[in-house]
Amino acid sequence: MEIHVITKNVYGSDLLYVKDPDAASYLRRLTGRKTLNRYDIYILRALGLKVTISYPAIEVLGWTSGASGLAE
């Protein structure tokens, strides 16, 4: 399974969401939240899932695309 992470600006805050509604539903049931954080992304990768992060989301996380190894 591949998880695509995007960002949305909600009331002035940039939040991280899963793009695919089905995958987002599973993660919502697992975490109890609609948004993701750095730790969630780390755990998803540790579970062997491929995580693709949009460039704006990488900027929100404060990562560089080369250093994160997550962007495509």
PQR file of N, CA, C, O and H, with PARSE charges and radii, in Angstrom:
ATOM      1  N   MET A   1       0.845  -1.179   0.000 -0.4000 1.5000
ATOM      2  CA  MET A   1       0.000   0.000   0.000 -0.0000 2.0000
ATOM      3  C   MET A   1       0.889   1.241   0.000  0.5500 1.7000
ATOM      4  O   MET A   1       1.938   1.278   0.644 -0.5500 1.4000
ATOM      5  N   GLU A   2       0.453   2.228  -0.721 -0.4000 1.5000
ATOM      6  CA  GLU A   2       1.182   3.492  -0.789 -0.0000 2.0000
ATOM      7  C   GLU A   2       0.304   4.597  -0.197  0.5500 1.7000
ATOM      8  O   GLU A   2      -0.871   4.731  -0.542 -0.5500 1.4000
ATOM      9  H   GLU A   2      -0.399   2.197  -1.245  0.4000 1.0000
ATOM     10  N   ILE A   3       0.901   5.379   0.697 -0.4000 1.5000
ATOM     11  CA  ILE A   3       0.200   6.467   1.363 -0.0000 2.0000
ATOM     12  C   ILE A   3       0.711   7.784   0.790  0.5500 1.7000
ATOM     13  O   ILE A   3       1.912   8.049   0.829 -0.5500 1.4000
ATOM     14  H   ILE A   3       1.855   5.270   0.977  0.4000 1.0000
ATOM     15  N   HIS A   4      -0.185   8.609   0.259 -0.4000 1.5000
ATOM     16  CA  HIS A   4       0.169   9.929  -0.260 -0.0000 2.0000
ATOM     17  C   HIS A   4      -0.243  10.974   0.782  0.5500 1.7000
ATOM     18  O   HIS A   4      -1.415  11.077   1.145 -0.5500 1.4000
ATOM     19  H   HIS A   4      -1.161   8.394   0.227  0.4000 1.0000
ATOM     20  N   VAL A   5       0.733  11.739   1.251 -0.4000 1.5000
ATOM     21  CA  VAL A   5       0.486  12.754   2.271 -0.0000 2.0000
ATOM     22  C   VAL A   5       0.450  14.124   1.606  0.5500 1.7000
ATOM     23  O   VAL A   5       1.352  14.486   0.851 -0.5500 1.4000
ATOM     24  H   VAL A   5       1.685  11.655   0.956  0.4000 1.0000
ATOM     25  N   ILE A   6      -0.601  14.875   1.897 -0.4000 1.5000
ATOM     26  CA  ILE A   6      -0.760  16.230   1.360 -0.0000 2.0000
ATOM     27  C   ILE A   6      -0.964  17.193   2.525  0.5500 1.7000
ATOM     28  O   ILE A   6      -1.163  16.769   3.663 -0.5500 1.4000
ATOM     29  H   ILE A   6      -1.334  14.580   2.510  0.4000 1.0000
ATOM     30  N   THR A   7      -0.915  18.476   2.235 -0.4000 1.5000
ATOM     31  CA  THR A   7      -1.162  19.480   3.261 -0.0000 2.0000
ATOM     32  C   THR A   7      -2.367  20.326   2.869  0.5500 1.7000
ATOM     33  O   THR A   7      -2.623  20.575   1.691 -0.5500 1.4000
ATOM     34  H   THR A   7      -0.753  18.820   1.311  0.4000 1.0000
ATOM     35  N   LYS A   8      -3.092  20.757   3.886 -0.4000 1.5000
ATOM     36  CA  LYS A   8      -4.214  21.682   3.699 -0.0000 2.0000
ATOM     37  C   LYS A   8      -4.074  22.777   4.742  0.5500 1.7000
ATOM     38  O   LYS A   8      -3.676  22.526   5.879 -0.5500 1.4000
ATOM     39  H   LYS A   8      -2.884  20.555   4.843  0.4000 1.0000
ATOM     40  N   ASN A   9      -4.405  23.991   4.339 -0.4000 1.5000
ATOM     41  CA  ASN A   9      -4.370  25.108   5.270 -0.0000 2.0000
ATOM     42  C   ASN A   9      -5.756  25.246   5.880  0.5500 1.7000
ATOM     43  O   ASN A   9      -6.731  25.525   5.183 -0.5500 1.4000
ATOM     44  H   ASN A   9      -4.729  24.195   3.415  0.4000 1.0000
ATOM     45  N   VAL A  10      -5.830  25.049   7.185 -0.4000 1.5000
ATOM     46  CA  VAL A  10      -7.098  25.108   7.907 -0.0000 2.0000
ATOM     47  C   VAL A  10      -6.987  26.194   8.972  0.5500 1.7000
ATOM     48  O   VAL A  10      -6.243  26.050   9.942 -0.5500 1.4000
ATOM     49  H   VAL A  10      -5.038  24.823   7.752  0.4000 1.0000
ATOM     50  N   TYR A  11      -7.731  27.279   8.782 -0.4000 1.5000
ATOM     51  CA  TYR A  11      -7.724  28.403   9.718 -0.0000 2.0000
ATOM     52  C   TYR A  11      -6.308  28.894  10.016  0.5500 1.7000
ATOM     53  O   TYR A  11      -5.978  29.209  11.159 -0.5500 1.4000
ATOM     54  H   TYR A  11      -8.335  27.395   7.994  0.4000 1.0000
ATOM     55  N   GLY A  12      -5.486  28.954   8.985 -0.4000 1.5000
ATOM     56  CA  GLY A  12      -4.134  29.481   9.119 -0.0000 2.0000
ATOM     57  C   GLY A  12      -3.085  28.477   9.547  0.5500 1.7000
ATOM     58  O   GLY A  12      -1.909  28.828   9.647 -0.5500 1.4000
ATOM     59  H   GLY A  12      -5.754  28.698   8.056  0.4000 1.0000
ATOM     60  N   SER A  13      -3.473  27.239   9.803 -0.4000 1.5000
ATOM     61  CA  SER A  13      -2.520  26.193  10.177 -0.0000 2.0000
ATOM     62  C   SER A  13      -2.406  25.184   9.044  0.5500 1.7000
ATOM     63  O   SER A  13      -3.416  24.743   8.494 -0.5500 1.4000
ATOM     64  H   SER A  13      -4.428  26.954   9.723  0.4000 1.0000
ATOM     65  N   ASP A  14      -1.182  24.821   8.697 -0.4000 1.5000
ATOM     66  CA  ASP A  14      -0.958  23.794   7.680 -0.0000 2.0000
ATOM     67  C   ASP A  14      -0.999  22.424   8.349  0.5500 1.7000
ATOM     68  O   ASP A  14      -0.187  22.132   9.226 -0.5500 1.4000
ATOM     69  H   ASP A  14      -0.362  25.179   9.144  0.4000 1.0000
ATOM     70  N   LEU A  15      -1.946  21.588   7.933 -0.4000 1.5000
ATOM     71  CA  LEU A  15      -2.121  20.264   8.512 -0.0000 2.0000
ATOM     72  C   LEU A  15      -1.853  19.198   7.463  0.5500 1.7000
ATOM     73  O   LEU A  15      -2.056  19.433   6.272 -0.5500 1.4000
ATOM     74  H   LEU A  15      -2.606  21.825   7.220  0.4000 1.0000
ATOM     75  N   LEU A  16      -1.399  18.030   7.895 -0.4000 1.5000
ATOM     76  CA  LEU A  16      -1.070  16.926   7.003 -0.0000 2.0000
ATOM     77  C   LEU A  16      -2.214  15.924   6.965  0.5500 1.7000
ATOM     78  O   LEU A  16      -2.715  15.491   8.003 -0.5500 1.4000
ATOM     79  H   LEU A  16      -1.234  17.840   8.862  0.4000 1.0000
ATOM     80  N   TYR A  17      -2.617  15.564   5.751 -0.4000 1.5000
ATOM     81  CA  TYR A  17      -3.704  14.623   5.543 -0.0000 2.0000
ATOM     82  C   TYR A  17      -3.268  13.543   4.563  0.5500 1.7000
ATOM     83  O   TYR A  17      -2.315  13.721   3.805 -0.5500 1.4000
ATOM     84  H   TYR A  17      -2.210  15.916   4.908  0.4000 1.0000
ATOM     85  N   VAL A  18      -3.984  12.414   4.590 -0.4000 1.5000
ATOM     86  CA  VAL A  18      -3.790  11.346   3.609 -0.0000 2.0000
ATOM     87  C   VAL A  18      -4.720  11.628   2.444  0.5500 1.7000
ATOM     88  O   VAL A  18      -5.906  11.899   2.637 -0.5500 1.4000
ATOM     89  H   VAL A  18      -4.758  12.269   5.206  0.4000 1.0000
ATOM     90  N   LYS A  19      -4.179  11.565   1.236 -0.4000 1.5000
ATOM     91  CA  LYS A  19      -4.939  11.928   0.033 -0.0000 2.0000
ATOM     92  C   LYS A  19      -6.053  10.929  -0.278  0.5500 1.7000
ATOM     93  O   LYS A  19      -7.170  11.341  -0.593 -0.5500 1.4000
ATOM     94  H   LYS A  19      -3.216  11.345   1.080  0.4000 1.0000
ATOM     95  N   ASP A  20      -5.780   9.638  -0.198 -0.4000 1.5000
ATOM     96  CA  ASP A  20      -6.747   8.604  -0.549 -0.0000 2.0000
ATOM     97  C   ASP A  20      -7.791   8.456   0.559  0.5500 1.7000
ATOM     98  O   ASP A  20      -7.428   8.189   1.704 -0.5500 1.4000
ATOM     99  H   ASP A  20      -4.874   9.303   0.059  0.4000 1.0000
ATOM    100  N   PRO A  21      -9.072   8.622   0.249 -0.5600 1.5000
ATOM    101  CA  PRO A  21     -10.108   8.552   1.288  0.2800 2.0000
ATOM    102  C   PRO A  21     -10.160   7.211   2.019  0.5500 1.7000
ATOM    103  O   PRO A  21     -10.413   7.174   3.224 -0.5500 1.4000
ATOM    104  N   ASP A  22      -9.922   6.109   1.305 -0.4000 1.5000
ATOM    105  CA  ASP A  22      -9.957   4.794   1.954 -0.0000 2.0000
ATOM    106  C   ASP A  22      -8.815   4.643   2.953  0.5500 1.7000
ATOM    107  O   ASP A  22      -9.026   4.211   4.087 -0.5500 1.4000
ATOM    108  H   ASP A  22      -9.716   6.139   0.326  0.4000 1.0000
ATOM    109  N   ALA A  23      -7.600   5.003   2.527 -0.4000 1.5000
ATOM    110  CA  ALA A  23      -6.450   4.927   3.423 -0.0000 2.0000
ATOM    111  C   ALA A  23      -6.623   5.885   4.598  0.5500 1.7000
ATOM    112  O   ALA A  23      -6.253   5.561   5.727 -0.5500 1.4000
ATOM    113  H   ALA A  23      -7.428   5.354   1.606  0.4000 1.0000
ATOM    114  N   ALA A  24      -7.185   7.066   4.332 -0.4000 1.5000
ATOM    115  CA  ALA A  24      -7.424   8.033   5.403 -0.0000 2.0000
ATOM    116  C   ALA A  24      -8.407   7.473   6.427  0.5500 1.7000
ATOM    117  O   ALA A  24      -8.253   7.699   7.627 -0.5500 1.4000
ATOM    118  H   ALA A  24      -7.485   7.329   3.416  0.4000 1.0000
ATOM    119  N   SER A  25      -9.403   6.752   5.960 -0.4000 1.5000
ATOM    120  CA  SER A  25     -10.382   6.152   6.855 -0.0000 2.0000
ATOM    121  C   SER A  25      -9.734   5.117   7.773  0.5500 1.7000
ATOM    122  O   SER A  25     -10.029   5.072   8.967 -0.5500 1.4000
ATOM    123  H   SER A  25      -9.528   6.569   4.985  0.4000 1.0000
ATOM    124  N   TYR A  26      -8.855   4.288   7.216 -0.4000 1.5000
ATOM    125  CA  TYR A  26      -8.159   3.285   8.030 -0.0000 2.0000
ATOM    126  C   TYR A  26      -7.264   3.950   9.070  0.5500 1.7000
ATOM    127  O   TYR A  26      -7.233   3.536  10.229 -0.5500 1.4000
ATOM    128  H   TYR A  26      -8.616   4.325   6.245  0.4000 1.0000
ATOM    129  N   LEU A  27      -6.541   4.974   8.653 -0.4000 1.5000
ATOM    130  CA  LEU A  27      -5.655   5.666   9.588 -0.0000 2.0000
ATOM    131  C   LEU A  27      -6.450   6.413  10.655  0.5500 1.7000
ATOM    132  O   LEU A  27      -6.011   6.506  11.801 -0.5500 1.4000
ATOM    133  H   LEU A  27      -6.565   5.310   7.711  0.4000 1.0000
ATOM    134  N   ARG A  28      -7.598   6.937  10.294 -0.4000 1.5000
ATOM    135  CA  ARG A  28      -8.453   7.629  11.263 -0.0000 2.0000
ATOM    136  C   ARG A  28      -8.936   6.639  12.324  0.5500 1.7000
ATOM    137  O   ARG A  28      -8.978   6.966  13.510 -0.5500 1.4000
ATOM    138  H   ARG A  28      -7.955   6.861   9.363  0.4000 1.0000
ATOM    139  N   ARG A  29      -9.299   5.436  11.897 -0.4000 1.5000
ATOM    140  CA  ARG A  29      -9.730   4.421  12.855 -0.0000 2.0000
ATOM    141  C   ARG A  29      -8.577   3.984  13.753  0.5500 1.7000
ATOM    142  O   ARG A  29      -8.778   3.688  14.931 -0.5500 1.4000
ATOM    143  H   ARG A  29      -9.265   5.170  10.934  0.4000 1.0000
ATOM    144  N   LEU A  30      -7.387   3.946  13.201 -0.4000 1.5000
ATOM    145  CA  LEU A  30      -6.214   3.515  13.961 -0.0000 2.0000
ATOM    146  C   LEU A  30      -5.749   4.575  14.963  0.5500 1.7000
ATOM    147  O   LEU A  30      -5.467   4.259  16.119 -0.5500 1.4000
ATOM    148  H   LEU A  30      -7.223   4.187  12.244  0.4000 1.0000
ATOM    149  N   THR A  31      -5.670   5.830  14.516 -0.4000 1.5000
ATOM    150  CA  THR A  31      -5.122   6.880  15.367 -0.0000 2.0000
ATOM    151  C   THR A  31      -6.182   7.704  16.093  0.5500 1.7000
ATOM    152  O   THR A  31      -5.884   8.326  17.113 -0.5500 1.4000
ATOM    153  H   THR A  31      -5.899   6.087  13.577  0.4000 1.0000
ATOM    154  N   GLY A  32      -7.402   7.718  15.588 -0.4000 1.5000
ATOM    155  CA  GLY A  32      -8.447   8.549  16.171 -0.0000 2.0000
ATOM    156  C   GLY A  32      -8.364  10.001  15.723  0.5500 1.7000
ATOM    157  O   GLY A  32      -9.082  10.860  16.235 -0.5500 1.4000
ATOM    158  H   GLY A  32      -7.644   7.213  14.760  0.4000 1.0000
ATOM    159  N   ARG A  33      -7.470  10.275  14.749 -0.4000 1.5000
ATOM    160  CA  ARG A  33      -7.303  11.649  14.250 -0.0000 2.0000
ATOM    161  C   ARG A  33      -7.404  11.658  12.735  0.5500 1.7000
ATOM    162  O   ARG A  33      -7.148  10.650  12.075 -0.5500 1.4000
ATOM    163  H   ARG A  33      -6.886   9.578  14.332  0.4000 1.0000
ATOM    164  N   LYS A  34      -7.780  12.810  12.192 -0.4000 1.5000
ATOM    165  CA  LYS A  34      -7.837  12.980  10.740 -0.0000 2.0000
ATOM    166  C   LYS A  34      -6.493  13.421  10.178  0.5500 1.7000
ATOM    167  O   LYS A  34      -6.221  13.216   8.995 -0.5500 1.4000
ATOM    168  H   LYS A  34      -7.988  13.629  12.727  0.4000 1.0000
ATOM    169  N   THR A  35      -5.653  14.021  11.006 -0.4000 1.5000
ATOM    170  CA  THR A  35      -4.373  14.547  10.543 -0.0000 2.0000
ATOM    171  C   THR A  35      -3.228  13.625  10.954  0.5500 1.7000
ATOM    172  O   THR A  35      -3.360  12.790  11.850 -0.5500 1.4000
ATOM    173  H   THR A  35      -5.874  14.188  11.967  0.4000 1.0000
ATOM    174  N   LEU A  36      -2.101  13.806  10.268 -0.4000 1.5000
ATOM    175  CA  LEU A  36      -0.884  13.051  10.576 -0.0000 2.0000
ATOM    176  C   LEU A  36       0.146  13.983  11.188  0.5500 1.7000
ATOM    177  O   LEU A  36       0.054  15.204  11.062 -0.5500 1.4000
ATOM    178  H   LEU A  36      -1.994  14.484   9.541  0.4000 1.0000
ATOM    179  N   ASN A  37       1.125  13.391  11.851 -0.4000 1.5000
ATOM    180  CA  ASN A  37       2.272  14.145  12.338 -0.0000 2.0000
ATOM    181  C   ASN A  37       3.546  13.394  11.945  0.5500 1.7000
ATOM    182  O   ASN A  37       3.480  12.341  11.311 -0.5500 1.4000
ATOM    183  H   ASN A  37       1.200  12.399  11.953  0.4000 1.0000
ATOM    184  N   ARG A  38       4.688  13.933  12.318 -0.4000 1.5000
ATOM    185  CA  ARG A  38       5.969  13.309  11.956 -0.0000 2.0000
ATOM    186  C   ARG A  38       6.061  11.874  12.459  0.5500 1.7000
ATOM    187  O   ARG A  38       6.521  10.983  11.746 -0.5500 1.4000
ATOM    188  H   ARG A  38       4.742  14.789  12.832  0.4000 1.0000
ATOM    189  N   TYR A  39       5.622  11.663  13.682 -0.4000 1.5000
ATOM    190  CA  TYR A  39       5.717  10.328  14.276 -0.0000 2.0000
ATOM    191  C   TYR A  39       4.854   9.330  13.505  0.5500 1.7000
ATOM    192  O   TYR A  39       5.273   8.192  13.295 -0.5500 1.4000
ATOM    193  H   TYR A  39       5.247  12.387  14.261  0.4000 1.0000
ATOM    194  N   ASP A  40       3.670   9.733  13.087 -0.4000 1.5000
ATOM    195  CA  ASP A  40       2.799   8.851  12.301 -0.0000 2.0000
ATOM    196  C   ASP A  40       3.488   8.429  11.011  0.5500 1.7000
ATOM    197  O   ASP A  40       3.433   7.261  10.626 -0.5500 1.4000
ATOM    198  H   ASP A  40       3.330  10.658  13.258  0.4000 1.0000
ATOM    199  N   ILE A  41       4.132   9.371  10.348 -0.4000 1.5000
ATOM    200  CA  ILE A  41       4.831   9.067   9.094 -0.0000 2.0000
ATOM    201  C   ILE A  41       5.974   8.089   9.355  0.5500 1.7000
ATOM    202  O   ILE A  41       6.184   7.147   8.590 -0.5500 1.4000
ATOM    203  H   ILE A  41       4.177  10.320  10.660  0.4000 1.0000
ATOM    204  N   TYR A  42       6.706   8.322  10.438 -0.4000 1.5000
ATOM    205  CA  TYR A  42       7.799   7.421  10.806 -0.0000 2.0000
ATOM    206  C   TYR A  42       7.271   5.998  11.038  0.5500 1.7000
ATOM    207  O   TYR A  42       7.862   5.033  10.555 -0.5500 1.4000
ATOM    208  H   TYR A  42       6.535   9.087  11.059  0.4000 1.0000
ATOM    209  N   ILE A  43       6.175   5.869  11.765 -0.4000 1.5000
ATOM    210  CA  ILE A  43       5.601   4.558  12.063 -0.0000 2.0000
ATOM    211  C   ILE A  43       5.090   3.875  10.797  0.5500 1.7000
ATOM    212  O   ILE A  43       5.281   2.671  10.630 -0.5500 1.4000
ATOM    213  H   ILE A  43       5.695   6.653  12.157  0.4000 1.0000
ATOM    214  N   LEU A  44       4.451   4.618   9.915 -0.4000 1.5000
ATOM    215  CA  LEU A  44       3.977   4.036   8.657 -0.0000 2.0000
ATOM    216  C   LEU A  44       5.140   3.453   7.859  0.5500 1.7000
ATOM    217  O   LEU A  44       5.039   2.360   7.301 -0.5500 1.4000
ATOM    218  H   LEU A  44       4.296   5.596  10.051  0.4000 1.0000
ATOM    219  N   ARG A  45       6.244   4.196   7.811 -0.4000 1.5000
ATOM    220  CA  ARG A  45       7.431   3.692   7.097 -0.0000 2.0000
ATOM    221  C   ARG A  45       8.004   2.473   7.801  0.5500 1.7000
ATOM    222  O   ARG A  45       8.440   1.529   7.142 -0.5500 1.4000
ATOM    223  H   ARG A  45       6.326   5.084   8.264  0.4000 1.0000
ATOM    224  N   ALA A  46       8.011   2.479   9.136 -0.4000 1.5000
ATOM    225  CA  ALA A  46       8.534   1.348   9.900 -0.0000 2.0000
ATOM    226  C   ALA A  46       7.684   0.090   9.671  0.5500 1.7000
ATOM    227  O   ALA A  46       8.198  -1.026   9.745 -0.5500 1.4000
ATOM    228  H   ALA A  46       7.657   3.246   9.671  0.4000 1.0000
ATOM    229  N   LEU A  47       6.403   0.268   9.397 -0.4000 1.5000
ATOM    230  CA  LEU A  47       5.514  -0.852   9.100 -0.0000 2.0000
ATOM    231  C   LEU A  47       5.686  -1.368   7.672  0.5500 1.7000
ATOM    232  O   LEU A  47       5.060  -2.356   7.287 -0.5500 1.4000
ATOM    233  H   LEU A  47       5.986   1.175   9.337  0.4000 1.0000
ATOM    234  N   GLY A  48       6.522  -0.709   6.898 -0.4000 1.5000
ATOM    235  CA  GLY A  48       6.801  -1.161   5.542 -0.0000 2.0000
ATOM    236  C   GLY A  48       5.932  -0.534   4.472  0.5500 1.7000
ATOM    237  O   GLY A  48       5.984  -0.961   3.318 -0.5500 1.4000
ATOM    238  H   GLY A  48       7.030   0.094   7.210  0.4000 1.0000
ATOM    239  N   LEU A  49       5.144   0.454   4.813 -0.4000 1.5000
ATOM    240  CA  LEU A  49       4.317   1.137   3.825 -0.0000 2.0000
ATOM    241  C   LEU A  49       5.149   2.185   3.100  0.5500 1.7000
ATOM    242  O   LEU A  49       6.043   2.799   3.682 -0.5500 1.4000
ATOM    243  H   LEU A  49       5.102   0.800   5.751  0.4000 1.0000
ATOM    244  N   LYS A  50       4.846   2.379   1.833 -0.4000 1.5000
ATOM    245  CA  LYS A  50       5.514   3.421   1.067 -0.0000 2.0000
ATOM    246  C   LYS A  50       4.762   4.727   1.305  0.5500 1.7000
ATOM    247  O   LYS A  50       3.557   4.820   1.068 -0.5500 1.4000
ATOM    248  H   LYS A  50       4.119   1.880   1.360  0.4000 1.0000
ATOM    249  N   VAL A  51       5.497   5.730   1.779 -0.4000 1.5000
ATOM    250  CA  VAL A  51       4.893   7.025   2.078 -0.0000 2.0000
ATOM    251  C   VAL A  51       5.451   8.047   1.095  0.5500 1.7000
ATOM    252  O   VAL A  51       6.661   8.268   1.045 -0.5500 1.4000
ATOM    253  H   VAL A  51       6.475   5.654   1.972  0.4000 1.0000
ATOM    254  N   THR A  52       4.575   8.668   0.316 -0.4000 1.5000
ATOM    255  CA  THR A  52       4.948   9.717  -0.616 -0.0000 2.0000
ATOM    256  C   THR A  52       4.385  11.030  -0.086  0.5500 1.7000
ATOM    257  O   THR A  52       3.187  11.152   0.172 -0.5500 1.4000
ATOM    258  H   THR A  52       3.592   8.489   0.357  0.4000 1.0000
ATOM    259  N   ILE A  53       5.263  11.997   0.070 -0.4000 1.5000
ATOM    260  CA  ILE A  53       4.862  13.273   0.648 -0.0000 2.0000
ATOM    261  C   ILE A  53       4.954  14.365  -0.405  0.5500 1.7000
ATOM    262  O   ILE A  53       5.977  14.501  -1.076 -0.5500 1.4000
ATOM    263  H   ILE A  53       6.236  11.897  -0.140  0.4000 1.0000
ATOM    264  N   SER A  54       3.886  15.144  -0.552 -0.4000 1.5000
ATOM    265  CA  SER A  54       3.889  16.246  -1.510 -0.0000 2.0000
ATOM    266  C   SER A  54       4.907  17.299  -1.075  0.5500 1.7000
ATOM    267  O   SER A  54       5.237  17.409   0.106 -0.5500 1.4000
ATOM    268  H   SER A  54       3.055  15.033  -0.007  0.4000 1.0000
ATOM    269  N   TYR A  55       5.396  18.063  -2.038 -0.4000 1.5000
ATOM    270  CA  TYR A  55       6.407  19.075  -1.719 -0.0000 2.0000
ATOM    271  C   TYR A  55       5.923  20.080  -0.680  0.5500 1.7000
ATOM    272  O   TYR A  55       6.681  20.399   0.236 -0.5500 1.4000
ATOM    273  H   TYR A  55       5.128  17.973  -2.997  0.4000 1.0000
ATOM    274  N   PRO A  56       4.679  20.603  -0.780 -0.5600 1.5000
ATOM    275  CA  PRO A  56       4.227  21.532   0.269  0.2800 2.0000
ATOM    276  C   PRO A  56       4.206  20.883   1.658  0.5500 1.7000
ATOM    277  O   PRO A  56       4.480  21.548   2.657 -0.5500 1.4000
ATOM    278  N   ALA A  57       3.883  19.593   1.723 -0.4000 1.5000
ATOM    279  CA  ALA A  57       3.874  18.904   3.016 -0.0000 2.0000
ATOM    280  C   ALA A  57       5.288  18.756   3.564  0.5500 1.7000
ATOM    281  O   ALA A  57       5.496  18.831   4.775 -0.5500 1.4000
ATOM    282  H   ALA A  57       3.661  19.052   0.911  0.4000 1.0000
ATOM    283  N   ILE A  58       6.256  18.547   2.682 -0.4000 1.5000
ATOM    284  CA  ILE A  58       7.654  18.466   3.113 -0.0000 2.0000
ATOM    285  C   ILE A  58       8.075  19.788   3.731  0.5500 1.7000
ATOM    286  O   ILE A  58       8.786  19.810   4.735 -0.5500 1.4000
ATOM    287  H   ILE A  58       6.087  18.486   1.698  0.4000 1.0000
ATOM    288  N   GLU A  59       7.639  20.888   3.134 -0.4000 1.5000
ATOM    289  CA  GLU A  59       7.970  22.202   3.688 -0.0000 2.0000
ATOM    290  C   GLU A  59       7.324  22.395   5.063  0.5500 1.7000
ATOM    291  O   GLU A  59       7.941  22.978   5.954 -0.5500 1.4000
ATOM    292  H   GLU A  59       7.062  20.870   2.318  0.4000 1.0000
ATOM    293  N   VAL A  60       6.095  21.915   5.244 -0.4000 1.5000
ATOM    294  CA  VAL A  60       5.420  22.014   6.536 -0.0000 2.0000
ATOM    295  C   VAL A  60       6.192  21.233   7.595  0.5500 1.7000
ATOM    296  O   VAL A  60       6.327  21.680   8.734 -0.5500 1.4000
ATOM    297  H   VAL A  60       5.594  21.441   4.520  0.4000 1.0000
ATOM    298  N   LEU A  61       6.696  20.066   7.210 -0.4000 1.5000
ATOM    299  CA  LEU A  61       7.464  19.243   8.140 -0.0000 2.0000
ATOM    300  C   LEU A  61       8.843  19.833   8.424  0.5500 1.7000
ATOM    301  O   LEU A  61       9.478  19.483   9.419 -0.5500 1.4000
ATOM    302  H   LEU A  61       6.586  19.703   6.284  0.4000 1.0000
ATOM    303  N   GLY A  62       9.307  20.729   7.549 -0.4000 1.5000
ATOM    304  CA  GLY A  62      10.615  21.323   7.723 -0.0000 2.0000
ATOM    305  C   GLY A  62      11.735  20.437   7.211  0.5500 1.7000
ATOM    306  O   GLY A  62      12.896  20.631   7.571 -0.5500 1.4000
ATOM    307  H   GLY A  62       8.791  21.013   6.741  0.4000 1.0000
ATOM    308  N   TRP A  63      11.396  19.458   6.366 -0.4000 1.5000
ATOM    309  CA  TRP A  63      12.384  18.549   5.804 -0.0000 2.0000
ATOM    310  C   TRP A  63      12.814  19.054   4.439  0.5500 1.7000
ATOM    311  O   TRP A  63      12.111  19.850   3.817 -0.5500 1.4000
ATOM    312  H   TRP A  63      10.453  19.300   6.073  0.4000 1.0000
ATOM    313  N   THR A  64      13.960  18.595   3.976 -0.4000 1.5000
ATOM    314  CA  THR A  64      14.353  18.806   2.591 -0.0000 2.0000
ATOM    315  C   THR A  64      14.027  17.518   1.857  0.5500 1.7000
ATOM    316  O   THR A  64      14.110  16.439   2.443 -0.5500 1.4000
ATOM    317  H   THR A  64      14.531  17.949   4.482  0.4000 1.0000
ATOM    318  N   SER A  65      13.661  17.607   0.598 -0.4000 1.5000
ATOM    319  CA  SER A  65      13.242  16.424  -0.140 -0.0000 2.0000
ATOM    320  C   SER A  65      14.363  15.392  -0.220  0.5500 1.7000
ATOM    321  O   SER A  65      14.097  14.192  -0.160 -0.5500 1.4000
ATOM    322  H   SER A  65      13.593  18.483   0.121  0.4000 1.0000
ATOM    323  N   GLY A  66      15.602  15.834  -0.353 -0.4000 1.5000
ATOM    324  CA  GLY A  66      16.718  14.891  -0.421 -0.0000 2.0000
ATOM    325  C   GLY A  66      16.990  14.226   0.905  0.5500 1.7000
ATOM    326  O   GLY A  66      17.279  13.030   0.952 -0.5500 1.4000
ATOM    327  H   GLY A  66      15.818  16.809  -0.401  0.4000 1.0000
ATOM    328  N   ALA A  67      16.904  14.979   1.981 -0.4000 1.5000
ATOM    329  CA  ALA A  67      17.212  14.441   3.308 -0.0000 2.0000
ATOM    330  C   ALA A  67      16.112  13.508   3.813  0.5500 1.7000
ATOM    331  O   ALA A  67      16.388  12.555   4.542 -0.5500 1.4000
ATOM    332  H   ALA A  67      16.670  15.951   1.942  0.4000 1.0000
ATOM    333  N   SER A  68      14.875  13.784   3.425 -0.4000 1.5000
ATOM    334  CA  SER A  68      13.774  12.968   3.940 -0.0000 2.0000
ATOM    335  C   SER A  68      13.701  11.614   3.272  0.5500 1.7000
ATOM    336  O   SER A  68      13.326  10.622   3.898 -0.5500 1.4000
ATOM    337  H   SER A  68      14.651  14.558   2.832  0.4000 1.0000
ATOM    338  N   GLY A  69      14.066  11.570   1.982 -0.4000 1.5000
ATOM    339  CA  GLY A  69      13.952  10.319   1.235 -0.0000 2.0000
ATOM    340  C   GLY A  69      12.517   9.920   0.996  0.5500 1.7000
ATOM    341  O   GLY A  69      12.246   8.773   0.641 -0.5500 1.4000
ATOM    342  H   GLY A  69      14.370  12.375   1.473  0.4000 1.0000
ATOM    343  N   LEU A  70      11.582  10.847   1.184 -0.4000 1.5000
ATOM    344  CA  LEU A  70      10.166  10.512   1.097 -0.0000 2.0000
ATOM    345  C   LEU A  70       9.476  11.075  -0.132  0.5500 1.7000
ATOM    346  O   LEU A  70       8.450  10.540  -0.551 -0.5500 1.4000
ATOM    347  H   LEU A  70      11.802  11.779   1.472  0.4000 1.0000
ATOM    348  N   ALA A  71       9.996  12.114  -0.709 -0.4000 1.5000
ATOM    349  CA  ALA A  71       9.306  12.763  -1.816 -0.0000 2.0000
ATOM    350  C   ALA A  71       9.641  12.094  -3.127  0.5500 1.7000
ATOM    351  O   ALA A  71      10.742  11.579  -3.323 -0.5500 1.4000
ATOM    352  H   ALA A  71      10.830  12.549  -0.368  0.4000 1.0000
ATOM    353  N   GLU A  72       8.683  12.112  -4.008 -0.4000 1.5000
ATOM    354  CA  GLU A  72       8.910  11.621  -5.370 -0.0000 2.0000
ATOM    355  C   GLU A  72       8.313  12.584  -6.344  0.5500 1.7000
ATOM    356  O   GLU A  72       8.388  12.366  -7.553 -0.5500 1.4000
ATOM    357  H   GLU A  72       7.789  12.530  -3.849  0.4000 1.0000
TER
END
